[in-house]
Amino acid sequence: MILYGRMLEQTVDRKQRAVFLKELVITGGKVPLAMVRKRLASNAGGTRAPVLLVHGFGQNRYAWHLPARSFSNYLACAGFDVFNLDLRGHGRSLQFGAASAHDVHDYIAEDLPSAVAEVRQHSGHRAVFLVGHSLGGLVSYGAAPLLAEAVGGVASLGSPYHFTRGSLTLRAIALGFDGLRRAGLPHRRVSAPLYPVGRLIRTLRRVADSPFYPLPVRGWRAGALEPHVLEQHLRLAFDRAGMAELRNMFEWATARRFGGPGRDYVERFEAMNRPLLVVSGANDDLAPPVGVRPAFERSRSTDKTYRTVPHGHIDLLVGRDAPATTWPLVAHWLLERAA
């Protein structure tokens, strides 16, 4: 269902601006999910293919679209019909009553199938390309095989198929979660707002964005985002952290298996023969290439591509150099397959 639509001029990157048709779309069913749809206003001849953007852990749709730099607007300028999704419990979806997930399985089994069905309804029932960042890529790995021909392909950016691999800090945290699990910690659906964290980091930005930052995990490469772009990301994209989702990911790390024991995500994904693009950031301290690349290596798709770009976790999407590296890489891959 389209709640409203309007024409507006927005920034793509720096001085590049364009006029877009923006629509707010809500999925049907018991869990209403919100998506912002963007198309280039001058696309009178239609769009190349529908693209569904899936944000990562603790984020929302603004991970793909900041006032100063917008990956979603870039893809719309390339001719795509772009749908920017807020998963349940995040962004506008939470405002419309979609409470936090019980675990990641809710995203895989319910959210993405519902979003893809809605996208196809508005976009001529064409196959939808899933583009996911971080956890959003893993959710896309899990959901795409269920959706079969409704999915045209999957592109993941900084998505750790083997979470914590390559990071001693994250491995130590995973051991702590495993200890709590063994101690019988109840599995509760609780989420905590990340806005205060974003506000704190903004206050300490000069330290957080310097080479002298004392913590081993930052989330972006020092100096990779201009101060105003980093400020916008911390203010807008930092959303809510679901404890169940976080626990899922660390349990997967302990089990050394995407999806953990008892799920067939791995078998379905690795057997899926759909186009696959796996992108890792060489300076990503949350999802190092050694943990991202196995998705490419283990996939049996006859059309699979792996690339590494010189970025960290956040700057993969909205860093200073992303418009010249990540963005055209993804757009070119989509264009070849949308044809």
N, C-alpha and C positions, 0 to 999 in steps of 0.2 A: 504494500500500500504506500502510495506517495502522499505524504502529508502536505508538502508545499514545494514549490520550485521558483527560482528566480535567476535572473542574469546578474552577474557581478564580475568586476575586474579584480584580479588577484595577481600576486607575485608568483613567479615560478622559481627564479633565482636572481638575486642581485637586481639588475635593471630590467630583466626580462619579465614582462607582464602579458597577460592575455585575458580575454573575456570568456567566462565559462557559464554553462547552465548548471546550477547547483540544485539538487533535490534532496530532501530528507525522506528516506525510505524506511518503513517499519515492516518487519516480517510478521506473518500471521502465526497462529498456534498459541500454545499456553505460555511460551516465553518470548515476549516481544523484543526483538533485537533491532537496534538502530544502525543505519548505514547512511553515509553521505555520498551521494552519487555526483560525479563530475563528468561533463562532456564539454569539449571545445564548442563554443557558440557557433563558430563558422563551419561546423561539420554537417553541412546540409545533406551530404551524401551518405550519412550514417557512419558508424564506428567500425573499427577493424575487428575487435573482439571484446567481450566483457572480462574485466580483471577484478578479482576480489582480494583486497589487502587485509591481512590478518596480523594484528599487532602482537607484541611479546608480553612476557610476564610483567605485571605491575604497570603496564602502559595503557594507552587508549589510542583513538584514531589520530591524535596529534603527533604520534610517532612518525607518521607519514606526511604530515602537513603542518608546517609552521608558517606564521605570517611572513617570515623573511625567506623561507626556503621550503619548497613543497614538491616532494617526489610524486605525490598523487596528481598534482597539477601538471607535472612534466609528462606523466604517462597519458593524461588527457590530451595534452598538446601533441603527443605522438599518434593520436587518433583512436585511443582506447576508450571504452565505456567503463569508467573506474568507480568501484564501489568500495568505500572505506568503512570497514566494520568495527563497531564496538562490541567485543564479546560480552556475554552476560556478566553483570556485576561491575561493569566498567562504563565510563562516559555516559552518553545519552541512553544506552541500554539500561543502566541502573536507574536513571531518571524515569524511564518508562515502566519500571517495575520488575526488570529482570535481575533477580537477586544473585548473589555470588554463587559460583559453581561448587558442587559437592567435591568434585575433583576434576582433573583434566579430561576425563572420559566424557563429561557433559559437553565440553567444547567439541570433541571429536564425534560423538554419537548424535548430538542434537543441534548445536549451534551452527556448525558449518553446513550440514545437510539443509537446515532451514534457510540459511543465508544463500546458498547456491540455488535452491529452488526459487527464492524470491528474485535473485538476479536474473535467472533464466526467464522468468515470467516477464520481466521488464526489458529484456535484451534479445528478444526474438528466439528464445529457446536454444541459443547457441551454447557450445561448450565453454565453460568458465575456466580461466586460468587463475590458480591460487598462488599468491605471492605472500610469503610469510616471513616475518622477522623473529629470530630467537625462538621462543616457545611457539609463536605463531607458525613457524615452519614445521615444528614437530607435530602440531595439531593438524596441519595440512597433510603431512606424511600419513597420519593415522586415519584421516577422513577420506582422502582421495580414493583409495581402493574401494570404499563403500559406495562411492558416487559413480564409479565406472566411467561411462562415456559422457556423463555430464561435466567431467573435468577435462579440459584441453591439455593441461600440464601443470606441473608444480615447480615453483622457484622458491628456494629458501635462502635467507641471508643471515649468517651468523647463528645457525640452528644446531645446537650440540647433540648430535645423534648419540654420542657417548659423553654425557654430561659429566663435568669435573675433570675429564682427561686433559692433562696438560696444565692443571692448576693445583698446586699443593694446598693452597688456601681453601678452595672449594672442596677438595677431597677431605680435608680435616673437618669441615662443616658437615659433609655427608656422613662421616663417622659419628659425629655428635647426634645427628638425626637418627641414625641407626640405633644408637644407644637408647634414645628416648623411645623408639618404637619397641625395642626389646623390653623396656621397662613398663610397657603397657600404656603409653601416652594415647589418650582417646583421639580419634580422628574426627575433628570438628570443622564445620563450615564457618570459618571466621575470616574476615578480611580487615586489613588495617589501611587507613589512608596514607599515601606516600607524599601528599602535599607538604607536610612539615619537613620531610627529608629533603624534598626539592628546595624548600625555602632555606633550610640550613646550608645546603651546598651552595645556593646562590649567595648567601651571606659570606661564605668562605671560598668563593669562586677563585680568587687569586691563588689560594693555596691548592685547591682541588685541581686547578688547571695548570699547575706548575710541575716541573720534573721532580720537585722536592716533596710531592704528596706522599705522606708516610704510609698509607695503606697499600697492600699488594693488589687490590682490586678497585678499579676506578669506573670502568664502563666506557671510557673514550680515550683516545690517544691525546696526550697533552698538547694543547695548541691547535688541535684539529678543527675546533669550532670557534668562530668569532664570538666575542663576549655576548653580543646581543642575541645570537642564535642559540648559544648554550643557555642563556637566561630564559628564552622562550620555551626551550625544550623542558627545562626543569620546572617551569611554571605551569605549562599546559599538558605535557605528555605524561608526567609522573601522576599516576592515578591511584590504584589500590593494589595492595599485595595480598593475594589469597593464600592463607596458610596451608590449605589443603593442596593447592597447586605446587607450592614450594616443597611441601613434604613429598609429593609425587616425584618431583624431579630428583630430589636427593635419594629417594628410595630406588629410583631407576639407576642412579649412579652406583649404589651399593650392589644392586643386582647385575650391574654391567650389561644392561639391556634396556633399550628404549621401550617405554611402556611398562617395564617391570614384569615380574612373573605372573602368569595367569591371563595375560592378554595376548591376542594374536596380531598386534600391531606390526611387529617385526616381520612376520611371515607374509602378511598381506602387502606391506609396503615393498619389501624386497622383491616380491613376485610381480608387482605392478608394472605393466608395460605402457607407461605414459611418459611423455617428454619430461625430463628432470634437469633442473639447473641448481647446482649447489655452489654457493658463494661463501667464502670465509674471509675474515679480516686478519691480516698478518700480525696486527698489533692488538687483537681482541683478547682481553684478559678474562672475559666471562665465557667465551666460546672459542678457544684457540683452534687453529686449523686441524690439529691432531684429533680433536673431538668432533669436528664438523665433517671432515673428509670421508669417514667411514660410511656415511649415507650414500655417497657417490660410489664408493668401492663395492658396497654390498648390494646395491640396486642391480637388478637384472634387466633394466630397461634397455631397449635397443637404441634409444635416443637420450643419452645422458651427457652432461657437461659439468666440469668442475673448474672454478676459477678462484684465485686468491687476489685480494686487493689490499693496498697498504693502509688499512684503516683499523680502528677500534670498533667496539660494539655499537655505539650510538652513531658515530660518524660514518658508519656504513650507509646510513640513510640520509643524514642531514649535515654531514661534515662539509668543510670548505671545499674539499676536492671531490666529494661524492657526485656532483653534477657532471664531472668529466670522467668518472670511473664507473661507479656502481650503476648510476642511472642509465647511461647508454648501453652498458653491458646487458642489463635486464631488458631494456626496451628492444634492443636488437634481437635478443633471444625470443622475445614474444612476437616480434614482427615476422620473423622467419616461420614461426609455427602457426601464427594466426592466418597466414596466407592460405 
